[in-house]
Amino acid sequence: MIGSTLANSWFGWGTDPPIRATILSVHHHTTPMNFSSLTFSDHAIKGATKAQHTFENGWTISVVAGPQDSGLYGDIQHDTFEVAVIRPNGNMLDDVICWQTPVQITTMMHLIEML
């Protein structure tokens, strides 16, 4: 869960009296996405698979894998995947992230959700 605890803080500026600031708690009650939440379908490359998910913050993750020598940087037989991360403006990050495991992809998804 992303959030902060309700906190009261006192800040002082030199000789001026302290200013009381309240930090409100923000909690997201949705279950974080993970690799097993992705829905895979057939890729244009024979024997390959693909999944894509756009998060509430506008970022998108694209996950693909194919048979050995398919040209993709993920191998279905070895449970590794090629991942592209796309910004809300539609531009992909500099390059794809190669040979990622489901656990690594889940971690990536949690980080993307926090952007």
N, C-alpha and C positions, 0 to 999 in steps of 0.2 A: 504494500500500500504506500502510495506517495503521500506525503503530507508533513505537517509540522505540528507540534504540540501547542495548545493554547498557552501563551506565555505572556507575562507582564514584565516589561523591562523598564529600567530607569536610565535615562541618558542625561548627563550633565554637560553644560557648555560653560566652561570657565567659572565665573562667579554667579552666573544666572541660576535660578532655581531649576531643578531637574524637570524634564519633560517626560510624562508617562506615555508610553507607546504600547499598544496592544497588538499582538500578532495573532491573527485569526487562523484557526485550523482549517486546512483544505484537505479533503479526503476524496479519493476516487474509489467508488464502490464497485467498479466493474472488475471482473476477473481479468488479469493480464493475459494477453495472447501468448501462445507458445507454439512450438513446432507442430504438435498434434492438432492444433486448431486450424491449420492450413488445409484447404481443400485442393487436392491435386487433380489435374486433368491431363489428357494427352498433349504432348508438345508436337510442333510441326515436324521435328526430327523423329523418325521411326524408333519406337522403343523408349523414347524420352518422356519425361513428365515435367509439369510446371505448376506453380501455385503463385498467387499474388494476393497481397492484402494491403489495403490503404487504411492507415490508422486515423483516429479522430483528429489528430493534429495535422493531417494532410500528407505526412510522409508515407511512402509505399515501400514494401519489401517484395522482391520477386525472387523466387527460389526455383531452380531447375536442376535436373540431373538426367543423365542418359547412359546408354550402354558404353562400355569401354570403346575408345576411338570414335566417339560421336562428335567430338569437337567441343563438347561442353566441359567445363571445369568442375564436374561432379559426376560420380560414378554410382549408379543405382545399386550395383552388386556390392559395393563397399560402403553403402549408406553415407555417401558424401554428396554435397550439393554446391552449386555455384549460386552466389547471392548478389543481387544488385539492390542498392538502396537509392531510392528516387526522392528528391526533395519535393516539397509542396509546389514549387514552380515548374515541375516536370523534368528538371535536369538531374541526371544520375550523378552520384558521387564519382570521383575520378576514374575508378575502375571497378570491375566486379571483384568479389571476395571469393577465392577459390577453395575447394575441397573442405567445406564446412560440415561439421557433424550436426545432428539435430539439437544437441545440447548447446553448441556454439550459436546456432541460429536462434534458439530460445533466448539466450542471453542478449543477442543482438536485438531481438524484438522488444525485450524489456527496456533496453537503452533507447530505442527509437520512440517508444511510448512516452518516455520522459522528456523528449525534446520539446 
